[in-house]
Amino acid sequence: MPNPNYTHTITLFHKKLVDKKEIWTSSVISNCFYKCETTISQNGTDVSKSNTYTARIPQGDIDVSIDDIVVYGSVIDEIGKDMNATQLLHKYKPDAFRVTSISDNTRYLFGKHIRLGG
């Protein structure tokens, strides 16, 4: 039975280096989990707010790396000569994040998934 929390669609932009050049590909993935939370941090008298992102992709054959980009929903943009990765992030903020952590949770008997954090 599929996880009832996996109802979201994301677009994953994956970066590869080919002959020292960045090549970006995108994949629209449905039946995912997606969450964005605002966290507040305090350091002495300084208070800062930031978004913390989690996406879970059901088990599948997918290439993902640190610094890839996740956009909430299905988008048709491309990273290349007309738009760079930073511009894509700004276009879709707060519904986009750069992947800073990856957990491979596909070894479990149930609920297999890849967890992306940012």
Contacts in CASP RR format, 6 or more apart in sequence:
PFRMAT RR
TARGET T0000
AUTHOR 0000-0000-0000
METHOD contacts of the structure
MODEL  1
MPNPNYTHTITLFHKKLVDKKEIWTSSVISNCFYKCETTISQNGTDVSKS
NTYTARIPQGDIDVSIDDIVVYGSVIDEIGKDMNATQLLHKYKPDAFRVT
SISDNTRYLFGKHIRLGG
2 31 0 8 1.000
2 58 0 8 1.000
3 33 0 8 1.000
3 58 0 8 1.000
3 111 0 8 1.000
5 33 0 8 1.000
6 31 0 8 1.000
6 32 0 8 1.000
6 33 0 8 1.000
6 56 0 8 1.000
6 58 0 8 1.000
7 31 0 8 1.000
8 30 0 8 1.000
8 31 0 8 1.000
8 32 0 8 1.000
8 33 0 8 1.000
8 34 0 8 1.000
8 72 0 8 1.000
8 73 0 8 1.000
9 28 0 8 1.000
9 29 0 8 1.000
9 30 0 8 1.000
9 31 0 8 1.000
9 32 0 8 1.000
9 72 0 8 1.000
9 73 0 8 1.000
9 74 0 8 1.000
10 28 0 8 1.000
10 29 0 8 1.000
10 32 0 8 1.000
10 34 0 8 1.000
10 55 0 8 1.000
10 57 0 8 1.000
10 70 0 8 1.000
10 71 0 8 1.000
10 72 0 8 1.000
10 73 0 8 1.000
11 26 0 8 1.000
11 27 0 8 1.000
11 28 0 8 1.000
11 29 0 8 1.000
11 70 0 8 1.000
11 71 0 8 1.000
11 73 0 8 1.000
11 74 0 8 1.000
11 75 0 8 1.000
12 26 0 8 1.000
12 27 0 8 1.000
12 29 0 8 1.000
12 57 0 8 1.000
12 62 0 8 1.000
12 64 0 8 1.000
12 68 0 8 1.000
12 69 0 8 1.000
12 70 0 8 1.000
13 24 0 8 1.000
13 25 0 8 1.000
13 26 0 8 1.000
13 68 0 8 1.000
13 69 0 8 1.000
13 70 0 8 1.000
13 71 0 8 1.000
13 79 0 8 1.000
13 85 0 8 1.000
13 88 0 8 1.000
14 24 0 8 1.000
14 25 0 8 1.000
14 26 0 8 1.000
14 27 0 8 1.000
14 63 0 8 1.000
14 64 0 8 1.000
14 65 0 8 1.000
14 68 0 8 1.000
15 22 0 8 1.000
15 23 0 8 1.000
15 24 0 8 1.000
15 65 0 8 1.000
15 67 0 8 1.000
15 68 0 8 1.000
15 79 0 8 1.000
15 85 0 8 1.000
16 22 0 8 1.000
16 23 0 8 1.000
16 24 0 8 1.000
16 25 0 8 1.000
16 63 0 8 1.000
17 23 0 8 1.000
24 78 0 8 1.000
24 79 0 8 1.000
24 80 0 8 1.000
24 85 0 8 1.000
26 75 0 8 1.000
26 77 0 8 1.000
26 78 0 8 1.000
26 79 0 8 1.000
27 62 0 8 1.000
28 73 0 8 1.000
28 74 0 8 1.000
28 75 0 8 1.000
29 57 0 8 1.000
29 62 0 8 1.000
31 58 0 8 1.000
32 55 0 8 1.000
32 56 0 8 1.000
32 57 0 8 1.000
32 58 0 8 1.000
33 54 0 8 1.000
33 55 0 8 1.000
33 56 0 8 1.000
33 113 0 8 1.000
34 53 0 8 1.000
34 54 0 8 1.000
34 55 0 8 1.000
34 56 0 8 1.000
34 72 0 8 1.000
35 53 0 8 1.000
35 54 0 8 1.000
35 55 0 8 1.000
36 51 0 8 1.000
36 52 0 8 1.000
36 53 0 8 1.000
36 72 0 8 1.000
36 94 0 8 1.000
36 95 0 8 1.000
36 97 0 8 1.000
37 51 0 8 1.000
37 52 0 8 1.000
38 49 0 8 1.000
38 50 0 8 1.000
38 51 0 8 1.000
38 52 0 8 1.000
39 49 0 8 1.000
39 50 0 8 1.000
39 51 0 8 1.000
39 52 0 8 1.000
40 47 0 8 1.000
40 48 0 8 1.000
40 49 0 8 1.000
41 47 0 8 1.000
41 48 0 8 1.000
41 49 0 8 1.000
41 50 0 8 1.000
42 48 0 8 1.000
51 94 0 8 1.000
51 97 0 8 1.000
52 117 0 8 1.000
52 118 0 8 1.000
53 70 0 8 1.000
53 97 0 8 1.000
53 116 0 8 1.000
53 117 0 8 1.000
53 118 0 8 1.000
54 115 0 8 1.000
54 116 0 8 1.000
54 117 0 8 1.000
54 118 0 8 1.000
55 70 0 8 1.000
55 115 0 8 1.000
55 116 0 8 1.000
55 117 0 8 1.000
56 113 0 8 1.000
56 114 0 8 1.000
56 115 0 8 1.000
56 116 0 8 1.000
57 64 0 8 1.000
57 113 0 8 1.000
57 114 0 8 1.000
57 116 0 8 1.000
58 111 0 8 1.000
58 112 0 8 1.000
58 113 0 8 1.000
59 106 0 8 1.000
59 111 0 8 1.000
59 112 0 8 1.000
59 113 0 8 1.000
59 114 0 8 1.000
60 106 0 8 1.000
60 114 0 8 1.000
62 114 0 8 1.000
64 99 0 8 1.000
64 102 0 8 1.000
64 114 0 8 1.000
64 116 0 8 1.000
65 99 0 8 1.000
65 102 0 8 1.000
66 99 0 8 1.000
66 100 0 8 1.000
66 101 0 8 1.000
66 102 0 8 1.000
67 98 0 8 1.000
67 99 0 8 1.000
68 98 0 8 1.000
68 99 0 8 1.000
68 116 0 8 1.000
69 79 0 8 1.000
69 85 0 8 1.000
69 88 0 8 1.000
69 89 0 8 1.000
69 96 0 8 1.000
69 97 0 8 1.000
69 98 0 8 1.000
69 99 0 8 1.000
70 96 0 8 1.000
70 97 0 8 1.000
70 99 0 8 1.000
70 116 0 8 1.000
71 77 0 8 1.000
71 88 0 8 1.000
71 92 0 8 1.000
71 95 0 8 1.000
71 96 0 8 1.000
72 92 0 8 1.000
72 95 0 8 1.000
72 96 0 8 1.000
73 95 0 8 1.000
75 92 0 8 1.000
77 83 0 8 1.000
77 88 0 8 1.000
77 91 0 8 1.000
79 85 0 8 1.000
79 88 0 8 1.000
83 91 0 8 1.000
85 98 0 8 1.000
88 96 0 8 1.000
89 96 0 8 1.000
89 97 0 8 1.000
89 98 0 8 1.000
97 117 0 8 1.000
97 118 0 8 1.000
98 118 0 8 1.000
99 116 0 8 1.000
99 117 0 8 1.000
99 118 0 8 1.000
100 117 0 8 1.000
100 118 0 8 1.000
101 115 0 8 1.000
101 116 0 8 1.000
101 117 0 8 1.000
101 118 0 8 1.000
102 114 0 8 1.000
102 115 0 8 1.000
102 116 0 8 1.000
102 117 0 8 1.000
103 114 0 8 1.000
103 115 0 8 1.000
104 114 0 8 1.000
105 111 0 8 1.000
105 112 0 8 1.000
105 113 0 8 1.000
105 114 0 8 1.000
105 115 0 8 1.000
106 112 0 8 1.000
106 113 0 8 1.000
106 114 0 8 1.000
END
